[in-house]
Amino acid sequence: MQPANVFTATYAYDGTDPDGHRGGEATVGRIAGGSALTVRAYELPPGQGGSPYHYEYAEEWLLILAGTVVLRTPAGERELVTGDLVCFPVGPEGAHEAVNRGAEPARLLMFSSSREPAVAVYPDSDKIGVWPGNDGDSVMLRRADGNVDYWEGER
């Protein structure tokens, strides 16, 4: 077993993320040797958020490690501070987005039982993302375009 320290983790930033979603990620769960849970630490610079508003079909948890974020849920927006812990239930009632509107970087820990294959729904953009475990098979679809019969195109 190798420990992973969420306070000294190195965060990787994806240079292709659009402004407003330029957060860094540290796969602390994987570093610690975990495979049954997805555990990731995030660093959100001022004015940046992580994932767009979305929900999944696995329970997710958010712990604020440092700083403050504005959390958007179906109930509205509220500020979370260091030490706050929130559970996002499965499905639409668990929709969420965290944005750092403060002046200092914020650090978060997200954990869930989510593993690939995984599905996430993005209500603001009417999309569904599917990640089956092979990057070549991953897909992002507009829900309106995905309304086809199960047997369409089959012989």
Backbone as a chain_set.jsonl record, in Angstrom:
{"seq": "MQPANVFTATYAYDGTDPDGHRGGEATVGRIAGGSALTVRAYELPPGQGGSPYHYEYAEEWLLILAGTVVLRTPAGERELVTGDLVCFPVGPEGAHEAVNRGAEPARLLMFSSSREPAVAVYPDSDKIGVWPGNDGDSVMLRRADGNVDYWEGER", "coords": {"N": [[0.833, -1.195, 0.0], [0.516, 2.161, -0.872], [0.637, 5.432, 0.314], [-1.395, 8.273, -0.559], [-1.235, 11.692, -0.594], [-3.585, 14.094, -0.117], [-3.171, 16.759, 0.33], [-0.696, 17.465, -0.621], [-0.671, 16.703, -3.198], [0.06, 16.45, -6.722], [-1.302, 18.3, -9.274], [-2.739, 17.694, -12.404], [-3.262, 19.526, -15.311], [-5.47, 19.961, -18.041], [-4.742, 21.258, -21.028], [-6.597, 21.716, -23.025], [-9.058, 22.242, -21.959], [-11.918, 24.364, -21.736], [-12.126, 27.909, -20.922], [-13.325, 28.643, -17.709], [-13.651, 26.093, -16.954], [-11.208, 25.094, -16.17], [-9.745, 23.259, -14.329], [-7.45, 21.486, -12.173], [-6.444, 18.036, -11.815], [-5.924, 15.281, -9.618], [-5.257, 11.951, -9.382], [-5.723, 10.567, -6.817], [-6.859, 8.323, -5.574], [-6.23, 6.167, -7.27], [-3.44, 6.339, -7.134], [-3.079, 5.597, -4.484], [-3.651, 2.96, -4.699], [-6.241, 2.068, -5.021], [-9.21, 0.532, -6.411], [-11.905, -0.079, -6.315], [-13.351, 2.185, -5.712], [-13.773, 5.462, -7.106], [-11.626, 8.006, -6.599], [-10.757, 11.27, -6.564], [-8.779, 14.203, -6.45], [-9.248, 17.692, -6.815], [-8.147, 20.819, -8.087], [-9.207, 24.044, -8.173], [-8.675, 26.951, -9.771], [-9.209, 30.515, -9.13], [-12.303, 31.609, -10.473], [-12.746, 29.359, -11.979], [-14.23, 26.16, -12.761], [-15.018, 22.682, -12.318], [-16.208, 19.854, -13.777], [-18.927, 20.32, -16.128], [-22.344, 21.14, -15.224], [-23.969, 18.288, -14.154], [-25.25, 14.886, -13.853], [-24.981, 11.564, -12.511], [-25.197, 7.95, -12.566], [-24.355, 6.798, -10.274], [-23.715, 7.116, -6.838], [-22.235, 10.103, -5.684], [-19.705, 11.914, -3.88], [-18.618, 14.95, -2.333], [-15.98, 16.675, -0.865], [-14.812, 19.554, 0.634], [-11.6, 20.565, 0.631], [-9.955, 22.82, 0.846], [-10.457, 26.343, 0.756], [-13.258, 27.968, -0.9], [-16.25, 27.133, -2.653], [-18.876, 27.613, -5.039], [-21.689, 25.773, -5.075], [-23.816, 24.336, -7.37], [-26.978, 22.917, -7.541], [-30.038, 21.01, -8.142], [-31.643, 22.32, -6.293], [-30.74, 24.899, -6.24], [-28.172, 27.44, -5.756], [-25.397, 27.394, -3.483], [-22.91, 28.356, -1.089], [-20.004, 26.517, -0.349], [-17.656, 25.651, 2.167], [-14.32, 25.086, 3.487], [-14.073, 21.855, 4.736], [-16.752, 21.177, 4.42], [-19.01, 18.609, 3.522], [-20.7, 16.884, 1.012], [-23.28, 14.876, -0.334], [-24.181, 13.507, -3.438], [-27.013, 12.248, -4.748], [-27.966, 9.399, -6.783], [-28.934, 9.892, -10.175], [-31.172, 12.464, -11.614], [-31.806, 14.14, -9.388], [-29.397, 14.365, -8.137], [-27.84, 16.123, -9.561], [-25.089, 18.333, -10.224], [-22.649, 21.012, -9.93], [-19.547, 22.509, -9.346], [-18.031, 25.601, -8.7], [-15.338, 27.847, -8.44], [-15.635, 30.85, -7.153], [-14.187, 32.511, -5.669], [-11.231, 34.354, -4.488], [-8.961, 32.899, -4.1], [-7.248, 29.771, -4.82], [-9.195, 26.759, -4.824], [-9.568, 23.566, -3.288], [-10.727, 20.305, -3.793], [-12.19, 17.134, -2.917], [-13.397, 14.442, -4.607], [-15.408, 11.579, -4.502], [-16.639, 8.339, -5.359], [-18.658, 5.447, -6.194], [-18.486, 5.104, -8.815], [-17.425, 3.618, -11.773], [-15.907, 2.551, -14.835], [-17.904, 0.666, -17.035], [-19.413, 3.899, -17.532], [-21.931, 6.44, -17.247], [-22.947, 9.722, -17.858], [-25.125, 12.502, -17.516], [-25.8, 15.602, -18.995], [-27.648, 18.136, -18.311], [-27.863, 20.925, -19.031], [-26.796, 21.182, -21.598], [-28.069, 19.191, -22.9], [-26.93, 16.61, -23.272], [-25.511, 13.286, -23.302], [-22.962, 11.417, -21.919], [-20.977, 8.586, -22.558], [-18.841, 6.208, -21.268], [-17.307, 3.417, -21.859], [-14.983, 2.11, -21.089], [-13.044, 1.654, -22.933], [-11.268, 3.923, -24.657], [-11.656, 4.394, -27.409], [-14.269, 3.664, -27.821], [-15.785, 5.435, -26.397], [-18.296, 7.98, -26.124], [-20.039, 11.036, -26.795], [-23.219, 12.235, -26.813], [-26.003, 14.063, -28.155], [-29.052, 14.193, -26.513], [-31.45, 14.434, -27.957], [-30.724, 13.552, -30.507], [-30.225, 10.94, -30.012], [-32.54, 9.486, -29.821], [-33.532, 6.823, -30.913], [-35.006, 3.803, -32.082], [-34.437, 0.707, -30.428], [-33.983, -1.419, -32.194], [-33.384, -0.221, -34.602], [-31.584, -0.153, -37.613], [-30.615, -2.688, -37.306], [-30.3, -6.165, -38.276]], "CA": [[0.0, 0.0, 0.0], [1.241, 3.428, -0.967], [-0.272, 6.536, 0.639], [-1.521, 9.433, -1.436], [-1.54, 12.829, 0.26], [-4.455, 15.021, -0.848], [-2.736, 18.133, 0.552], [0.539, 17.726, -1.359], [-0.821, 16.076, -4.516], [0.375, 17.214, -7.924], [-2.509, 18.379, -10.098], [-2.531, 17.763, -13.851], [-4.224, 20.39, -16.011], [-5.645, 19.654, -19.459], [-4.672, 22.521, -21.757], [-7.697, 21.867, -23.975], [-10.303, 22.593, -21.262], [-12.306, 25.755, -22.003], [-12.153, 28.828, -19.794], [-14.461, 28.377, -16.837], [-13.562, 24.676, -16.553], [-9.77, 24.778, -16.19], [-9.307, 22.749, -13.041], [-6.455, 20.428, -12.177], [-6.918, 16.771, -11.252], [-4.946, 14.331, -9.094], [-5.928, 10.651, -9.222], [-5.195, 10.099, -5.534], [-7.343, 6.966, -5.303], [-5.413, 5.233, -8.054], [-2.089, 6.395, -6.567], [-3.113, 4.843, -3.233], [-3.869, 1.551, -5.021], [-7.658, 1.736, -5.022], [-9.873, 0.204, -7.67], [-13.344, -0.226, -6.121], [-13.919, 3.522, -5.668], [-13.091, 6.518, -7.843], [-11.295, 9.083, -5.671], [-9.931, 12.256, -7.26], [-8.672, 15.537, -5.874], [-9.294, 18.729, -7.839], [-7.746, 22.174, -7.737], [-9.942, 24.998, -9.006], [-8.209, 28.334, -9.651], [-10.3, 31.484, -9.106], [-13.068, 31.754, -11.705], [-12.813, 28.092, -12.724], [-14.991, 25.055, -12.211], [-14.628, 21.365, -12.82], [-17.141, 19.342, -14.79], [-20.182, 21.07, -16.274], [-23.509, 20.659, -14.465], [-24.245, 16.926, -14.619], [-25.561, 13.843, -12.869], [-24.543, 10.226, -12.887], [-25.991, 6.845, -12.041], [-23.617, 6.298, -9.117], [-23.645, 8.131, -5.8], [-20.97, 10.833, -5.633], [-19.488, 12.718, -2.69], [-17.705, 16.082, -2.476], [-15.428, 17.221, 0.379], [-14.003, 20.748, 0.381], [-10.327, 20.461, 1.353], [-9.439, 24.171, 1.082], [-11.122, 27.383, -0.01], [-14.718, 27.977, -1.005], [-16.818, 26.959, -3.987], [-20.318, 27.73, -5.156], [-22.248, 24.506, -5.541], [-25.124, 24.404, -8.026], [-27.746, 21.674, -7.528], [-31.421, 21.315, -8.526], [-32.24, 23.206, -5.288], [-30.19, 26.242, -6.382], [-26.748, 27.603, -5.474], [-24.989, 27.714, -2.118], [-21.468, 28.353, -0.909], [-19.414, 25.496, 0.499], [-16.374, 26.077, 2.719], [-13.426, 24.023, 3.933], [-14.655, 20.888, 5.656], [-18.114, 20.779, 4.038], [-19.152, 17.325, 2.838], [-22.004, 16.812, 0.357], [-23.556, 13.652, -1.092], [-25.04, 13.688, -4.599], [-27.669, 10.969, -5.012], [-28.042, 8.878, -8.143], [-29.969, 10.428, -11.046], [-31.341, 13.912, -11.775], [-31.795, 14.88, -8.118], [-28.006, 14.509, -7.734], [-27.101, 16.989, -10.495], [-24.226, 19.262, -9.494], [-21.501, 21.686, -10.54], [-18.821, 23.328, -8.369], [-17.262, 26.681, -9.325], [-14.617, 28.695, -7.503], [-15.86, 32.276, -7.416], [-13.372, 33.25, -4.717], [-9.978, 34.953, -4.951], [-7.879, 31.938, -3.858], [-7.553, 28.432, -5.34], [-9.969, 25.846, -3.976], [-9.239, 22.148, -3.494], [-11.873, 19.444, -3.516], [-12.025, 15.698, -3.057], [-14.617, 13.784, -5.092], [-15.305, 10.128, -4.482], [-17.877, 7.644, -5.697], [-18.53, 4.051, -6.626], [-18.494, 5.149, -10.279], [-16.325, 3.003, -12.521], [-16.315, 2.301, -16.217], [-18.598, 1.649, -17.869], [-20.061, 4.998, -16.828], [-22.817, 7.307, -18.017], [-23.254, 11.005, -17.22], [-26.09, 13.313, -18.252], [-25.513, 17.033, -18.903], [-28.942, 18.75, -18.633], [-27.776, 22.252, -19.66], [-26.474, 21.041, -23.024], [-28.875, 18.078, -23.401], [-26.009, 15.58, -23.751], [-25.207, 12.109, -22.496], [-21.634, 10.869, -22.177], [-20.847, 7.162, -22.255], [-17.446, 5.785, -21.193], [-17.365, 1.979, -21.604], [-13.717, 1.567, -20.616], [-12.116, 1.71, -24.066], [-11.392, 5.297, -25.156], [-12.152, 4.388, -28.779], [-15.712, 3.439, -27.817], [-16.451, 6.494, -25.644], [-19.104, 8.813, -27.004], [-20.86, 12.104, -26.24], [-24.372, 12.346, -27.705], [-27.142, 14.906, -27.798], [-30.165, 13.295, -26.212], [-32.448, 14.488, -29.029], [-30.239, 12.742, -31.619], [-30.124, 9.547, -29.586], [-33.848, 8.86, -29.689], [-33.797, 5.845, -31.964], [-35.5, 2.516, -31.607], [-33.402, -0.276, -30.126], [-33.746, -2.304, -33.348], [-33.055, 0.542, -35.814], [-30.321, -0.483, -38.256], [-30.244, -4.084, -37.045], [-30.907, -7.127, -39.203]], "C": [[0.87, 1.248, 0.0], [0.274, 4.547, -0.601], [-0.278, 7.592, -0.46], [-1.942, 10.593, -0.546], [-2.344, 13.862, -0.531], [-4.027, 16.475, -0.677], [-1.461, 18.482, -0.2], [0.497, 17.129, -2.762], [-0.41, 17.026, -5.63], [-0.835, 17.147, -8.848], [-2.143, 18.524, -11.564], [-3.651, 18.609, -14.459], [-4.264, 19.993, -17.474], [-5.72, 20.983, -20.205], [-5.798, 22.742, -22.742], [-9.017, 22.233, -23.295], [-10.641, 24.055, -21.525], [-12.263, 26.605, -20.732], [-13.444, 28.616, -19.008], [-14.444, 26.956, -16.303], [-12.109, 24.214, -16.535], [-9.275, 24.394, -14.804], [-8.251, 21.677, -13.219], [-6.987, 19.201, -11.455], [-5.734, 15.943, -10.764], [-5.685, 13.03, -8.791], [-5.424, 9.962, -7.948], [-5.665, 8.691, -5.178], [-6.518, 5.917, -6.016], [-3.988, 5.171, -7.5], [-2.005, 5.561, -5.289], [-3.402, 3.355, -3.456], [-5.315, 1.123, -5.068], [-8.194, 1.396, -6.401], [-11.388, 0.104, -7.518], [-14.068, 1.116, -6.076], [-13.112, 4.443, -6.576], [-12.879, 7.663, -6.861], [-10.326, 10.022, -6.383], [-9.939, 13.565, -6.487], [-8.64, 16.531, -7.031], [-8.813, 20.05, -7.255], [-8.448, 23.103, -8.714], [-9.373, 26.395, -8.78], [-9.41, 29.284, -9.585], [-10.971, 31.6, -10.481], [-13.246, 30.469, -12.493], [-13.674, 27.068, -11.981], [-14.436, 23.752, -12.754], [-15.55, 20.959, -13.953], [-18.338, 20.263, -14.928], [-21.274, 20.429, -15.411], [-23.926, 19.303, -15.027], [-24.756, 16.05, -13.476], [-25.155, 12.499, -13.425], [-25.473, 9.186, -12.297], [-25.196, 6.057, -11.013], [-23.589, 7.442, -8.108], [-22.265, 8.774, -5.803], [-20.928, 11.675, -4.363], [-18.459, 13.805, -2.988], [-17.297, 16.551, -1.082], [-14.558, 18.417, 0.011], [-12.763, 20.672, 1.275], [-9.771, 21.831, 1.716], [-10.217, 25.156, 0.222], [-12.637, 27.289, 0.036], [-15.109, 27.744, -2.46], [-18.311, 27.246, -3.913], [-20.805, 26.437, -5.776], [-23.626, 24.747, -6.123], [-25.735, 23.018, -7.992], [-29.16, 21.995, -8.013], [-32.119, 22.256, -7.536], [-31.727, 24.637, -5.385], [-28.699, 26.261, -6.085], [-26.537, 27.891, -3.998], [-23.474, 27.625, -2.022], [-21.069, 27.223, 0.035], [-18.038, 25.977, 0.931], [-15.578, 24.857, 3.166], [-14.107, 23.153, 4.982], [-16.06, 20.447, 5.299], [-18.083, 19.494, 3.222], [-20.571, 17.232, 2.291], [-22.102, 15.486, -0.392], [-24.511, 13.984, -2.229], [-25.692, 12.34, -4.898], [-27.662, 10.618, -6.505], [-29.166, 9.576, -8.908], [-30.111, 11.936, -10.993], [-31.315, 14.703, -10.473], [-30.375, 15.07, -7.576], [-27.181, 15.392, -8.665], [-26.305, 18.029, -9.715], [-23.142, 19.858, -10.385], [-20.874, 22.55, -9.454], [-17.95, 24.334, -9.112], [-16.598, 27.509, -8.219], [-14.822, 30.147, -7.899], [-15.061, 33.149, -6.461], [-12.093, 33.774, -5.34], [-8.788, 34.01, -4.807], [-8.24, 30.597, -4.487], [-8.353, 27.625, -4.315], [-9.539, 24.417, -4.298], [-10.384, 21.298, -2.988], [-11.459, 17.987, -3.606], [-13.372, 15.127, -3.466], [-14.4, 12.279, -4.999], [-16.666, 9.51, -4.725], [-17.578, 6.194, -6.023], [-18.525, 3.959, -8.146], [-17.234, 4.514, -10.853], [-16.817, 2.814, -13.937], [-16.849, 0.882, -16.316], [-19.349, 2.672, -17.02], [-20.891, 5.821, -17.798], [-23.035, 8.576, -17.213], [-24.191, 11.783, -18.135], [-25.813, 14.774, -17.943], [-26.781, 17.798, -19.293], [-28.855, 20.087, -19.353], [-27.543, 22.165, -21.157], [-27.192, 19.861, -23.661], [-28.006, 16.971, -24.009], [-25.952, 14.416, -22.769], [-23.822, 11.637, -22.908], [-21.59, 9.42, -21.738], [-19.375, 6.785, -22.351], [-17.403, 4.294, -20.849], [-16.063, 1.368, -21.1], [-12.649, 1.511, -21.687], [-12.303, 3.091, -24.691], [-11.966, 5.374, -26.567], [-13.655, 4.194, -28.877], [-16.475, 4.516, -27.052], [-17.174, 7.428, -26.597], [-19.842, 9.875, -26.197], [-21.97, 12.354, -27.249], [-25.331, 13.426, -27.225], [-28.319, 13.968, -27.576], [-31.199, 13.282, -27.335], [-32.036, 13.603, -30.206], [-30.227, 11.26, -31.28], [-31.449, 8.832, -29.458], [-34.15, 7.981, -30.899], [-34.301, 4.569, -31.325], [-34.335, 1.557, -31.402], [-33.018, -1.091, -31.353], [-33.379, -1.555, -34.619], [-31.662, 0.171, -36.331], [-29.85, -1.908, -38.042], [-30.891, -4.991, -38.088], [-31.634, -8.192, -38.435]], "O": [[1.825, 1.367, 0.767], [-0.821, 4.606, -1.162], [0.7, 7.772, -1.186], [-2.922, 10.475, 0.189], [-1.843, 14.435, -1.498], [-4.46, 17.339, -1.44], [-1.166, 19.66, -0.403], [1.524, 17.058, -3.437], [-0.517, 18.245, -5.499], [-1.329, 16.064, -9.163], [-1.333, 19.377, -11.927], [-4.828, 18.422, -14.154], [-3.228, 19.72, -18.082], [-6.67, 21.745, -20.023], [-5.951, 23.851, -23.254], [-10.001, 22.508, -23.981], [-9.747, 24.901, -21.537], [-12.35, 26.088, -19.618], [-14.516, 28.432, -19.586], [-15.127, 26.639, -15.329], [-11.819, 23.061, -16.854], [-8.488, 25.113, -14.187], [-8.161, 21.039, -14.268], [-7.863, 19.301, -10.596], [-4.682, 15.903, -11.402], [-6.642, 13.026, -8.017], [-4.783, 8.912, -8.005], [-4.926, 7.943, -4.538], [-6.151, 4.898, -5.431], [-3.398, 4.095, -7.406], [-0.997, 4.902, -5.034], [-3.398, 2.576, -2.502], [-5.599, -0.073, -5.148], [-7.71, 1.893, -7.418], [-12.098, 0.195, -8.52], [-15.262, 1.186, -6.366], [-11.918, 4.232, -6.788], [-13.844, 8.227, -6.347], [-9.221, 9.628, -6.758], [-10.962, 13.981, -5.944], [-8.079, 16.251, -8.09], [-9.045, 20.353, -6.085], [-8.304, 22.969, -9.929], [-9.567, 26.97, -7.709], [-10.518, 28.892, -9.949], [-10.3, 31.678, -11.51], [-13.838, 30.487, -13.572], [-13.82, 27.109, -10.759], [-13.498, 23.739, -13.552], [-15.651, 21.65, -14.967], [-18.731, 20.919, -13.964], [-21.123, 19.304, -14.934], [-24.202, 19.175, -16.22], [-24.701, 16.424, -12.304], [-25.007, 12.316, -14.634], [-26.432, 9.522, -11.602], [-25.331, 4.84, -10.887], [-23.454, 8.606, -8.488], [-21.249, 8.086, -5.909], [-21.961, 12.093, -3.839], [-17.546, 13.608, -3.79], [-18.146, 16.795, -0.224], [-13.667, 18.304, -0.83], [-12.859, 20.708, 2.502], [-9.176, 21.992, 2.782], [-10.593, 24.841, -0.907], [-13.215, 26.621, 0.894], [-14.38, 28.116, -3.378], [-18.927, 27.134, -2.853], [-20.382, 26.057, -6.868], [-24.503, 25.296, -5.456], [-25.085, 22.043, -8.371], [-29.456, 23.161, -8.273], [-33.087, 22.922, -7.904], [-32.229, 25.512, -4.679], [-28.034, 25.227, -6.153], [-27.36, 28.531, -3.344], [-22.836, 26.901, -2.786], [-21.699, 26.998, 1.068], [-17.333, 26.63, 0.162], [-16.098, 23.742, 3.215], [-14.641, 23.645, 5.976], [-16.531, 19.436, 5.82], [-17.236, 19.318, 2.346], [-21.536, 17.473, 3.016], [-21.136, 15.031, -1.004], [-25.523, 14.655, -2.024], [-25.001, 11.389, -5.263], [-27.382, 11.461, -7.358], [-30.233, 9.826, -8.348], [-29.277, 12.62, -10.401], [-30.842, 15.839, -10.461], [-30.171, 15.855, -6.65], [-25.954, 15.41, -8.572], [-26.76, 18.545, -8.694], [-22.772, 19.306, -11.422], [-21.581, 23.245, -8.725], [-17.221, 23.975, -10.037], [-17.217, 27.826, -7.203], [-14.241, 30.615, -8.878], [-15.226, 34.369, -6.435], [-11.882, 33.663, -6.547], [-7.713, 34.291, -5.338], [-9.422, 30.308, -4.671], [-8.199, 27.794, -3.106], [-9.191, 24.102, -5.436], [-10.935, 21.53, -1.912], [-10.492, 17.648, -4.288], [-14.368, 15.302, -2.765], [-13.343, 11.769, -5.37], [-17.701, 10.065, -4.356], [-16.425, 5.773, -6.116], [-18.556, 2.862, -8.704], [-16.118, 4.846, -10.454], [-18.015, 2.907, -14.204], [-16.273, -0.026, -15.716], [-19.852, 2.359, -15.941], [-20.604, 5.892, -18.993], [-23.282, 8.511, -16.009], [-24.073, 11.734, -19.36], [-25.616, 15.149, -16.787], [-26.983, 18.086, -20.473], [-29.691, 20.369, -20.211], [-28.048, 22.999, -21.908], [-26.96, 19.554, -24.83], [-28.288, 16.463, -25.094], [-26.291, 14.54, -21.592], [-23.538, 11.476, -24.095], [-22.102, 9.067, -20.676], [-18.734, 7.01, -23.378], [-17.458, 3.936, -19.673], [-16.053, 0.199, -20.714], [-11.47, 1.337, -21.379], [-13.381, 3.397, -25.2], [-12.688, 6.319, -26.888], [-14.256, 4.521, -29.9], [-17.706, 4.508, -27.059], [-16.736, 7.646, -27.727], [-20.223, 9.639, -25.05], [-21.697, 12.653, -28.411], [-25.451, 13.671, -26.025], [-28.55, 13.054, -28.367], [-31.768, 12.233, -27.636], [-32.886, 12.973, -30.836], [-30.22, 10.418, -32.178], [-31.485, 7.679, -29.028], [-34.921, 8.353, -31.783], [-34.04, 4.303, -30.152], [-33.352, 1.605, -32.142], [-31.846, -1.42, -31.534], [-33.086, -2.191, -35.632], [-30.687, 0.181, -35.58], [-28.795, -2.295, -38.545], [-31.896, -4.634, -38.702], [-32.213, -9.098, -39.034]]}, "num_chains": 1, "name": "protein.A"}
